[in-house]
Amino acid sequence: MRFLVHHAASNRKRIQLTMVFLLLVSLFLSAVPVRAAEEDGNSAKEGQDIYQKLKNGKRIQEEKSYVTPEQPTVYLTFDDGPSKLTGKVLDILKEEGVKATFFALGEQAKEYPDMVKRIVNEGHTLGNHSYNHVYNELYSDFQTFWDQIQSSEDVFADIADIRPQLVRAPGGTFTNFDAYYYYLMDQAGYTVVDWNVDSGDSKRLHVPSSEIWQTVKGSPLEHELTVLFHDGTGHESTVEVLPKVIDYYKNLGYAFAPLTTEVKPEQFRVGKSKWSRSMSAAHFQQLWKETQQYASAHPHPGQQTKEEPKNTDEQIAKMKVAAAEEEAKLLAAQPAVPLQVRFSQWSSVTLEPTEYQLRANRLELPLRFLIEKIGGNVHWQEKTKTANAHYGIYDVEYDLPARTIRAYALGSRVATYSLADMEIQGGSMIVPLRKTVDSLGGRITDTVMEPGRREVSMAFRHFYMLKENNSNLKNSLFAMAG
């Protein structure tokens, strides 16, 4: 009898434990979809917030770090190929020792696969220019544009085992792209590139080479120039004028390079679209997921900022040789006329020939003089041989031993200039003018370099600009005006 009672109690205990276990399992399983639903809900909310901003025309961009070349640089770009003319373009580039970027069409690549291989094998950059270049298809809906980019990419992968990360929109992005296009391409890991010099070789059929030449020659000069050419059928004049254009930029002291993801891309502002299209919230969510999934499945090289390479003994030796060569050029071309520096309409200073340098068409000024004239300050660290310039929201670090300039805005690094020209001369740090102005949020507005006259004008955000001997009251008024 005692055995039966004990056995019954044991069974009840086993049943109770089983019920508790099943209850815990049930609670756990019910929590999983809740958590998943919460995550989906958060994702949907984020997508809805982004959608509303894009719908209002606000462009959403992630901050990226780019490397600016020390020497003024031209990026030659060729659209609409490859064609029977592409081989001639490549021959000229090879003879001139110049690398360029080819934004190719998938449709044309299938017709001229050998040209695609040659572009890649000869060290040029291959970019994606859509599949067929038909505007009505590409800009009727982002899905069509996206599908064409994917189709071309598959063609390039089959031919040359490469998936280009650079994309150029046919006709450029202005009035063709909207905020959705830009954002979704960014999410997929692509870099969209426009231009800041249009050669005019596609304004109409068979533009004469003389007209292309005058257009290029009349275009404003900047530190980095992305030049638009075409190597598609009917652009024989482009081939004809190309050597003359290359020679023109070489004589101005420009280097040539292919575009990469480390080069800050020229991009037009978002203008009112000339295409009638709409984007629903549901369609945006679908495209958003699709582009993100693509980015995860096809990681592009160079998407993350690379660490700055450390200088080896061999590199340091090369830098010393290069510095000596630059010094020889400097002595051979010492400026013989004063330089007038205009900081604003009310402030200008004239520097004597011994107070500034002209090195390979680059102006170099004393850092402290420049920064203090615009109302900033400079701190020299003797131990590390670095100078830190501060101006408004901007900070620029000049690392003399590494010959590197690092620019920051609100504490975040925005640019790095390697092998930058800088030196200590007469107790002053001499630095490149244009890079310093660019790093401080300003710009060079005009430069005159004539035999008997040298002038440079610059502009900064007016609420940081300080006039000599301004009172604190005036400074406060400038700040409020901004």
C-alpha positions in Angstrom: 0.0 0.0 0.0 2.8 2.4 0.9 4.5 1.6 -2.4 1.3 2.5 -4.4 1.0 5.8 -2.6 4.7 6.6 -3.2 4.4 5.6 -6.9 1.3 7.8 -7.4 3.0 10.8 -5.8 6.0 10.2 -8.0 3.8 10.2 -11.1 2.1 13.4 -10.0 5.5 15.1 -9.6 6.6 13.9 -13.0 3.4 15.2 -14.6 3.9 18.6 -12.9 7.5 18.9 -14.1 6.4 18.0 -17.6 3.7 20.6 -17.6 6.1 23.3 -16.3 8.6 22.3 -19.0 5.9 22.5 -21.7 4.8 25.9 -20.4 8.3 27.3 -20.5 8.8 26.0 -24.1 5.5 27.5 -25.1 6.4 30.9 -23.6 9.8 30.9 -25.3 8.3 30.0 -28.7 5.7 32.7 -28.4 8.3 35.3 -27.5 10.3 34.6 -30.7 7.8 35.9 -33.2 7.1 38.8 -30.8 10.8 39.8 -31.0 10.9 39.2 -34.7 7.8 41.3 -35.1 9.4 44.1 -33.0 12.5 44.0 -35.2 10.4 44.1 -38.3 8.4 46.9 -36.8 11.5 48.9 -36.0 12.8 48.3 -39.5 9.5 49.3 -41.1 9.4 52.5 -39.0 13.0 53.4 -40.0 12.0 52.7 -43.7 8.9 54.9 -43.3 11.0 57.8 -41.9 13.5 57.5 -44.7 10.7 57.3 -47.2 9.1 60.5 -46.0 12.4 62.4 -46.2 13.1 61.2 -49.7 9.5 61.9 -50.7 10.1 65.5 -49.7 13.1 65.7 -51.9 15.7 65.5 -49.1 18.8 63.6 -50.2 20.1 61.3 -47.5 23.9 60.6 -47.7 26.3 58.7 -45.5 29.5 60.5 -44.7 32.4 59.0 -46.6 36.2 59.8 -46.5 38.0 60.5 -49.7 41.6 61.0 -50.6 42.5 64.2 -52.5 45.6 64.0 -54.7 48.4 66.3 -53.9 48.9 67.3 -57.6 46.1 68.8 -59.6 44.5 65.8 -61.4 42.4 65.2 -64.5 40.1 62.2 -64.7 39.3 61.6 -68.3 36.0 59.7 -68.7 34.5 58.1 -71.9 30.8 57.2 -72.1 28.6 55.1 -74.5 31.3 52.6 -75.6 32.9 50.4 -76.3 32.8 50.8 -80.1 35.2 50.6 -83.0 36.6 53.9 -81.8 37.6 52.6 -78.4 40.7 50.9 -79.6 42.0 54.3 -81.1 41.3 56.0 -77.7 43.2 53.3 -75.9 46.1 53.6 -78.3 46.3 57.3 -77.6 46.1 56.9 -73.9 48.8 54.2 -74.0 51.1 56.5 -76.0 50.6 59.4 -73.7 51.0 57.3 -70.5 47.5 58.2 -69.3 44.9 56.1 -67.4 41.2 56.9 -67.8 37.7 55.7 -67.0 35.3 54.1 -69.4 31.6 54.1 -68.5 30.5 51.2 -70.8 27.0 50.0 -71.9 26.2 46.4 -71.4 24.7 46.2 -74.9 27.9 47.5 -76.4 30.1 45.4 -74.2 28.5 42.2 -75.6 29.3 43.4 -79.1 32.9 44.4 -78.3 34.1 42.1 -75.5 37.8 42.4 -76.5 37.6 46.1 -75.9 36.3 45.5 -72.4 39.1 43.1 -71.6 41.6 45.6 -73.0 40.3 48.5 -70.9 40.7 46.4 -67.7 44.0 44.8 -68.7 45.6 48.1 -69.5 44.8 49.5 -66.1 41.9 51.7 -66.8 38.7 51.8 -64.7 35.6 50.2 -66.1 32.3 51.9 -65.0 28.7 51.0 -65.6 26.6 53.2 -67.9 23.4 51.1 -67.9 22.5 48.5 -70.5 20.9 50.3 -73.4 21.0 54.1 -72.6 17.3 54.5 -73.4 16.1 57.4 -71.2 12.4 56.6 -71.3 13.1 53.1 -69.8 15.8 54.1 -67.3 13.9 57.0 -65.8 10.4 55.7 -65.8 11.0 53.9 -62.6 14.0 53.0 -60.4 13.3 49.3 -60.8 14.0 49.5 -64.5 17.2 51.5 -63.9 18.3 49.0 -61.3 17.6 46.0 -63.5 19.7 47.6 -66.3 22.6 48.2 -64.0 22.4 44.6 -62.9 22.2 43.3 -66.5 25.3 45.3 -67.5 27.2 44.1 -64.4 26.5 40.5 -65.3 27.8 41.1 -68.8 31.0 42.7 -67.4 31.5 39.8 -65.0 31.2 37.3 -67.8 33.7 39.1 -70.0 36.3 40.4 -67.6 35.4 38.9 -64.2 34.7 42.4 -62.8 31.7 44.1 -61.2 32.1 47.9 -61.6 31.3 49.9 -58.5 31.2 53.2 -60.4 28.0 54.2 -62.2 27.3 57.1 -64.5 23.7 57.8 -65.3 23.0 58.4 -69.0 22.5 62.1 -69.5 23.8 62.8 -66.0 21.8 62.8 -62.8 20.4 66.3 -62.9 16.6 66.2 -63.6 17.0 62.5 -64.2 17.8 61.2 -60.7 15.6 62.1 -57.7 16.4 61.5 -54.0 15.2 57.9 -54.2 17.6 57.0 -57.1 20.6 58.5 -55.2 19.7 56.8 -51.9 19.0 53.4 -53.3 22.2 53.3 -55.3 24.1 54.3 -52.2 22.5 51.5 -50.3 23.6 49.0 -52.9 27.2 50.2 -52.5 27.6 52.0 -55.9 29.2 55.4 -56.4 27.4 57.6 -58.9 29.7 59.9 -60.9 28.8 63.0 -62.9 31.4 65.5 -64.3 32.6 69.1 -63.9 34.0 69.6 -67.4 31.7 68.8 -70.4 33.7 68.6 -73.6 30.5 69.2 -75.6 31.4 66.3 -77.9 27.8 65.0 -77.7 25.8 68.3 -78.1 24.9 67.1 -81.6 26.1 64.7 -84.2 29.6 65.1 -85.4 30.7 68.1 -83.3 33.9 69.4 -85.0 37.1 68.9 -83.0 37.8 72.6 -83.1 34.6 73.2 -81.1 35.4 70.5 -78.6 38.9 72.0 -78.1 37.5 75.5 -77.5 34.9 74.1 -75.0 37.6 72.3 -73.0 40.0 75.2 -73.1 37.3 77.6 -71.9 36.2 75.4 -68.9 37.2 76.6 -65.4 40.2 74.9 -63.8 39.9 73.2 -60.5 42.2 71.0 -58.4 40.3 67.9 -59.6 38.6 67.8 -63.0 36.3 65.0 -64.2 36.1 65.5 -68.0 33.2 64.1 -70.0 34.0 62.5 -73.4 32.4 59.8 -75.5 33.9 56.9 -77.3 30.7 55.6 -78.9 30.0 55.5 -82.6 30.1 58.9 -84.3 32.7 60.5 -82.1 35.6 60.6 -84.4 36.3 64.2 -83.5 36.8 63.2 -79.9 39.6 60.8 -81.0 41.1 63.6 -83.1 41.2 66.2 -80.4 42.2 63.9 -77.5 46.0 64.2 -77.8 45.7 68.0 -77.9 43.6 68.0 -74.7 46.0 65.8 -72.9 48.9 68.0 -73.9 47.0 71.1 -72.7 46.4 69.7 -69.2 50.0 68.4 -68.9 51.4 71.8 -69.7 49.2 73.3 -66.9 50.8 70.9 -64.4 48.0 68.4 -64.2 48.4 64.6 -63.6 46.0 62.0 -65.0 44.4 59.2 -63.1 41.5 56.7 -63.4 38.5 57.2 -61.1 38.2 55.0 -58.0 35.9 54.9 -55.0 38.6 56.8 -53.1 38.1 59.9 -55.3 35.3 62.2 -54.2 32.7 61.9 -57.0 31.4 64.9 -58.9 27.6 64.8 -58.4 25.0 67.2 -59.6 22.5 68.6 -57.1 19.0 67.0 -57.0 16.8 69.1 -59.4 13.2 68.9 -60.2 12.7 65.6 -62.2 11.6 66.0 -65.8 10.1 62.5 -65.6 6.6 61.7 -64.4 7.0 58.9 -61.9 5.9 58.0 -58.4 7.1 55.9 -55.6 4.8 54.2 -53.1 5.9 53.4 -49.6 5.5 49.7 -50.2 7.5 49.8 -53.4 10.2 51.8 -51.7 10.4 49.2 -48.9 10.8 46.4 -51.5 13.5 48.3 -53.3 15.3 49.2 -50.1 15.5 45.6 -49.1 16.6 44.5 -52.5 19.5 47.0 -52.7 20.6 46.2 -49.2 20.6 42.4 -49.9 22.6 43.1 -53.1 25.2 45.0 -51.1 25.5 42.1 -48.6 25.8 39.5 -51.4 28.2 41.5 -53.5 30.6 43.4 -51.2 32.7 45.8 -53.3 36.4 46.3 -52.5 37.3 49.6 -51.0 33.9 50.3 -49.4 35.5 50.9 -46.0 38.1 53.6 -45.3 41.6 52.1 -45.5 44.1 52.8 -42.8 46.9 55.2 -43.7 49.9 53.2 -44.9 53.0 53.5 -42.8 56.0 54.9 -44.6 58.8 52.3 -45.1 62.5 53.2 -45.3 62.3 52.9 -49.1 59.3 55.2 -49.3 61.0 57.8 -47.1 64.0 57.7 -49.3 61.9 58.2 -52.4 60.1 61.1 -50.7 63.4 62.8 -49.9 64.5 62.4 -53.5 61.1 63.9 -54.6 61.5 66.7 -52.1 64.9 67.5 -53.5 63.6 67.6 -57.0 60.8 69.9 -56.0 63.3 72.1 -54.3 65.4 72.3 -57.5 62.2 73.3 -59.4 61.5 75.9 -56.8 64.9 77.5 -57.1 64.7 77.5 -60.8 61.3 79.2 -60.9 61.4 81.5 -57.9 58.6 84.0 -58.2 59.8 87.5 -59.1 56.6 89.5 -58.5 54.6 90.2 -55.3 51.4 88.2 -54.6 48.2 89.9 -53.7 46.0 87.8 -51.4 42.4 88.8 -51.2 40.6 87.3 -48.2 37.4 89.2 -48.8 36.1 92.4 -50.4 37.4 94.4 -47.5 40.7 92.5 -46.7 43.7 92.0 -48.8 47.5 91.6 -48.2 50.4 91.8 -50.6 53.2 89.3 -50.0 56.7 90.0 -51.3 58.3 87.3 -53.6 60.3 85.9 -50.6 57.2 85.5 -48.5 55.4 82.9 -50.6 56.3 80.0 -52.9 55.2 78.9 -56.3 55.9 75.2 -56.7 54.7 73.4 -59.9 51.9 75.9 -60.4 50.9 75.5 -56.7 50.9 78.5 -54.3 52.3 77.9 -50.8 51.9 80.3 -47.9 52.9 80.5 -44.2 50.3 78.6 -42.3 50.1 80.9 -39.3 49.8 84.0 -41.5 46.9 82.4 -43.5 44.9 81.0 -40.5 45.2 84.1 -38.4 44.1 86.4 -41.3 40.8 84.5 -41.5 40.3 84.5 -37.7 41.6 81.1 -36.8 44.5 79.9 -34.7 47.4 77.5 -35.0 49.1 75.3 -32.4 52.5 73.9 -33.0 53.6 70.6 -31.3 57.3 70.5 -31.2 57.6 67.0 -30.0 55.6 65.5 -32.9 56.5 68.2 -35.4 52.8 68.7 -36.2 50.7 71.9 -36.6 47.0 72.0 -35.7 45.0 74.8 -37.4 41.5 75.5 -36.0 38.9 77.6 -37.7 35.2 77.5 -36.9 34.0 73.9 -37.2 37.1 72.9 -39.0 40.5 71.5 -37.8 43.4 70.6 -40.0 46.5 68.7 -38.8 49.8 69.1 -40.7 52.0 66.1 -40.0 55.4 67.2 -41.1 57.4 63.8 -40.6 54.7 61.9 -42.5 54.0 64.7 -45.0 50.3 64.2 -44.5 47.4 66.6 -44.0 44.3 65.4 -42.2 41.2 67.6 -42.4 38.3 67.3 -39.8 34.8 68.9 -39.6 33.0 68.7 -36.3 35.7 66.2 -35.1 35.1 63.8 -38.0 37.8 63.2 -40.5 36.7 64.3 -44.0 39.9 64.2 -46.1 43.5 62.9 -46.0 46.2 64.3 -48.3 49.3 62.0 -48.5 52.7 63.1 -49.6 51.6 66.8 -49.2 54.1 69.6 -49.8 55.0 71.3 -46.5 58.2 72.4 -44.8 59.6 74.6 -42.1 61.2 77.7 -43.5 62.5 80.6 -41.4 60.6 79.3 -38.4 57.3 79.2 -40.3 55.3 76.2 -41.6 54.8 76.6 -45.3 51.7 74.8 -46.6 49.8 74.4 -49.9 47.2 77.2 -50.2 44.4 75.4 -52.1 44.4 72.3 -49.8 44.3 74.5 -46.7 41.5 76.7 -48.0 39.5 73.6 -49.1 40.0 71.9 -45.7 38.7 75.0 -43.9 35.4 75.0 -45.9 36.5 77.8 -48.2 37.3 78.0 -51.9 39.6 79.7 -54.2 37.4 82.1 -56.3 40.0 83.5 -58.7 43.7 83.2 -59.5 45.8 85.4 -61.8 49.3 84.3 -62.7 50.6 86.7 -65.3 54.2 87.7 -65.9 53.9 91.0 -64.0 50.8 90.3 -61.8 49.9 87.6 -59.4 46.7 87.6 -57.4 44.6 85.0 -55.5 41.1 85.5 -54.1 39.3 83.2 -51.7 36.0 83.0 -50.0 34.9 81.6 -46.7 31.5 81.3 -44.9 30.8 84.9 -44.0 29.9 84.2 -40.3 33.4 82.8 -39.7 35.2 85.6 -41.6 36.9 88.1 -39.4 37.9 91.6 -40.5 41.2 92.8 -39.0 40.5 94.8 -35.7 36.8 93.9 -35.7 35.1 94.4 -32.3 33.5 91.6 -30.4 30.2 93.2 -31.1 30.8 93.0 -34.9 31.9 89.3 -34.5 28.7 88.5 -32.7 26.6 90.2 -35.4 28.4 88.2 -38.1 27.7 85.0 -36.1 24.0 85.9 -35.7 23.8 86.7 -39.4 24.9 83.2 -40.3 
